[in-house]
């Protein structure tokens, strides 16, 4: 079927000319205006009916073409559609997973140091204490505080203070074992959990971190040497984790009172 596109186009041009004439202010009282309005409405209706017929005709030819395909051809066509939808779905699932993973990391990660944040550490504290109780194993819990951190901020500014925290975070990351849990507890304070660890083993890990920190400096003019104090304790059988944290905090206070830059065990 030949599409009467020329007829539709000519009709549209004629309709536009009539409407332009009707819009002329000088023709407002012309005796032929009612007749032109009637002709305009008639042409518009005819054009609309012709366009509907063409859409129906196009649909009929598409249906006729599809019906002329063999069963194998129709199956192949449908399979290509399904493969395209599957690729779109796979890409959507990958994008969704990436967004979810990014949000999860952002929720559990300290934005400055890249270490675990307090929210994540609280969850892991619960998990590790339950695990230690269930398996009757040791769990060392340590609190670490950067010495004289306020002086760093006051002397060099908060940007240098942020650099100091990042440097210390790197020292912690370097000194722990692969199965230890650690992160920024808040401000200049860090928390470390050392599973299946005896007292002497915990002291070795923390001393290694302390010594690495003591080699760091910040500030260009007359730099300050960094140091940190540690308080560590072992979780007792059946003990609430808050009690162990308080004991580690008391040990940390004792380390600072004794001169800082040291590890103290709270019994």
Secondary structure as the mmCIF struct_conf table of DSSP 4:
data_model
#
loop_
_struct_conf.conf_type_id
_struct_conf.id
_struct_conf.beg_label_comp_id
_struct_conf.beg_label_asym_id
_struct_conf.beg_label_seq_id
_struct_conf.end_label_comp_id
_struct_conf.end_label_asym_id
_struct_conf.end_label_seq_id
HELX_RH_AL_P HELX_RH_AL_P1 UNK A 5 UNK A 22
TURN_TY1_P TURN_TY1_P1 UNK A 23 UNK A 23
HELX_RH_3T_P HELX_RH_3T_P1 UNK A 25 UNK A 27
TURN_TY1_P TURN_TY1_P2 UNK A 28 UNK A 29
TURN_TY1_P TURN_TY1_P3 UNK A 31 UNK A 32
HELX_RH_AL_P HELX_RH_AL_P2 UNK A 33 UNK A 68
BEND BEND1 UNK A 69 UNK A 69
HELX_RH_AL_P HELX_RH_AL_P3 UNK A 71 UNK A 108
STRN STRN1 UNK A 109 UNK A 109
TURN_TY1_P TURN_TY1_P4 UNK A 111 UNK A 113
BEND BEND2 UNK A 115 UNK A 115
STRN STRN2 UNK A 116 UNK A 116
HELX_RH_AL_P HELX_RH_AL_P4 UNK A 118 UNK A 135
TURN_TY1_P TURN_TY1_P5 UNK A 136 UNK A 136
STRN STRN3 UNK A 139 UNK A 146
TURN_TY1_P TURN_TY1_P6 UNK A 147 UNK A 148
HELX_RH_AL_P HELX_RH_AL_P5 UNK A 149 UNK A 156
HELX_RH_AL_P HELX_RH_AL_P6 UNK A 158 UNK A 175
BEND BEND3 UNK A 176 UNK A 176
TURN_TY1_P TURN_TY1_P7 UNK A 178 UNK A 179
STRN STRN4 UNK A 181 UNK A 186
TURN_TY1_P TURN_TY1_P8 UNK A 187 UNK A 188
STRN STRN5 UNK A 189 UNK A 195
TURN_TY1_P TURN_TY1_P9 UNK A 196 UNK A 196
HELX_RH_AL_P HELX_RH_AL_P7 UNK A 199 UNK A 213
TURN_TY1_P TURN_TY1_P10 UNK A 214 UNK A 215
STRN STRN6 UNK A 217 UNK A 218
BEND BEND4 UNK A 220 UNK A 222
HELX_LH_PP_P HELX_LH_PP_P1 UNK A 223 UNK A 223
STRN STRN7 UNK A 224 UNK A 225
HELX_LH_PP_P HELX_LH_PP_P2 UNK A 226 UNK A 226
STRN STRN8 UNK A 228 UNK A 234
HELX_LH_PP_P HELX_LH_PP_P3 UNK A 235 UNK A 236
TURN_TY1_P TURN_TY1_P11 UNK A 237 UNK A 238
HELX_RH_AL_P HELX_RH_AL_P8 UNK A 241 UNK A 257
TURN_TY1_P TURN_TY1_P12 UNK A 258 UNK A 259
BEND BEND5 UNK A 260 UNK A 262
STRN STRN9 UNK A 263 UNK A 265
#
